[in-house]
Amino acid sequence: MSRTAPKLAALDLNLLVVFDAIMRDRSVTRAGQRLGLSQPAMSHALTRLRHMLKDELFVRSPTGMVPTPRAEELATPIRIALDGLQQSLETVQFDPSKATATFRIAVDNYAAIVLVAPVAAQIAKSAPGVKLDFRPSGTLNVLEQLDRSELHLALGPSGVQGERFSRKRLLQDQFVVVHRKGHPAAKAQEFSTEKLATLAQLEISSAQFGADFVDADPGRSKPGPGPAMRAPFLSAAQILATSDLVSVLPLNVAKNMTTSHHLVFRRLSRPPKPIEAAMIWLRRLDNQPAHAWLRDLISQITRDLQDK
């Protein structure tokens, strides 16, 4: 069954703003709060939209307003159009010292440990009016939230596909062995995989990465019979500092741990494949001044980390 598209000249732009807010929040009430509109005003706008587009658009359910297939089709084009209009109204220059904005950034465990603190420190120094909302990516559907503009940026693994996304590799990080000062194996300045196989190891249960010894040395298997213990990052440093366990961790994570705990790290004679950290964002934000400034700031911080 064919449907006649509404004439653009007859379309109220405010209705698209209402549609986008309901699509994001899945709630007429929360969307109204976002836009500063009353419940009756939101309901009236949704009724007009449904009439104009000849579709229910959103169906009420126990979990909120569920978009229809037609609404799903419209969501991304409308979001892109509204973003483009907003960007066209913004000043070309972005002055961080005067800016008031909030950036929502998803971070994995590696980025949370290595990048969050220096990024926060630099933002506080150069853009005191800018707020940062860091969110753990392990609990999120990151790509969906980027699509819905609920996230501005994601810091984490580099393997993200899709033409709608832009990606920039931030740094590569080698793996090292971390253990307490005074450990029985502390005399060694460098660890071989054979030596590592004789030591009881702590594995990080909450990490999205692992040391890949197979790629580093074809034909050899991962050293050791398996971890003696598994624990999350939050408890790893204290466990290592108070036991004879060792752990294979990225160098920048190790540096962070050794500044606050009685720990040291040693290089590996045959280091495994390095970990990569990248930032991912929607391609349509490539030239948005505030977003570009944030990406440049994070890129400079990671370059400084690489140089240390």
HELIX and SHEET records of a PDB file:
HELIX    1   1 LEU A    8  ALA A   10  5                                   3    
HELIX    2   2 LEU A   13  ASP A   25  1                                  13    
HELIX    3   3 VAL A   28  LEU A   35  1                                   8    
HELIX    4   4 GLN A   39  LEU A   53  1                                  15    
HELIX    5   5 PRO A   69  LEU A   89  1                                  21    
HELIX    6   6 ASN A  109  VAL A  114  1                                   6    
HELIX    7   7 VAL A  116  SER A  126  1                                  11    
HELIX    8   8 SER A  137  THR A  139  5                                   3    
HELIX    9   9 VAL A  142  ASP A  147  1                                   6    
HELIX   10  10 THR A  193  ALA A  197  1                                   5    
HELIX   11  11 PHE A  213  ALA A  216  1                                   4    
HELIX   12  12 PHE A  233  ALA A  241  1                                   9    
HELIX   13  13 LEU A  251  SER A  260  1                                  10    
HELIX   14  14 ARG A  283  LEU A  285  5                                   3    
HELIX   15  15 PRO A  289  ASP A  307  1                                  19    
SHEET    1   A 2 PHE A  58  SER A  61  0                                        
SHEET    2   A 2 GLY A  64  PRO A  67 -1                                        
SHEET    1   B 5 VAL A 130  PRO A 136  0                                        
SHEET    2   B 5 ALA A 101  VAL A 107  1                                        
SHEET    3   B 5 LEU A 153  GLY A 156  1                                        
SHEET    4   B 5 ILE A 275  LEU A 282 -1                                        
SHEET    5   B 5 PHE A 165  ASP A 173 -1                                        
SHEET    1   C 4 GLU A 190  PHE A 191  0                                        
SHEET    2   C 4 LEU A 263  LEU A 268  1                                        
SHEET    3   C 4 PHE A 175  ARG A 180 -1                                        
SHEET    4   C 4 SER A 247  PRO A 250 -1                                        
SHEET    1   D 2 LEU A 202  ILE A 204  0                                        
SHEET    2   D 2 MET A 229  ALA A 231  1                                        
END                                                                             
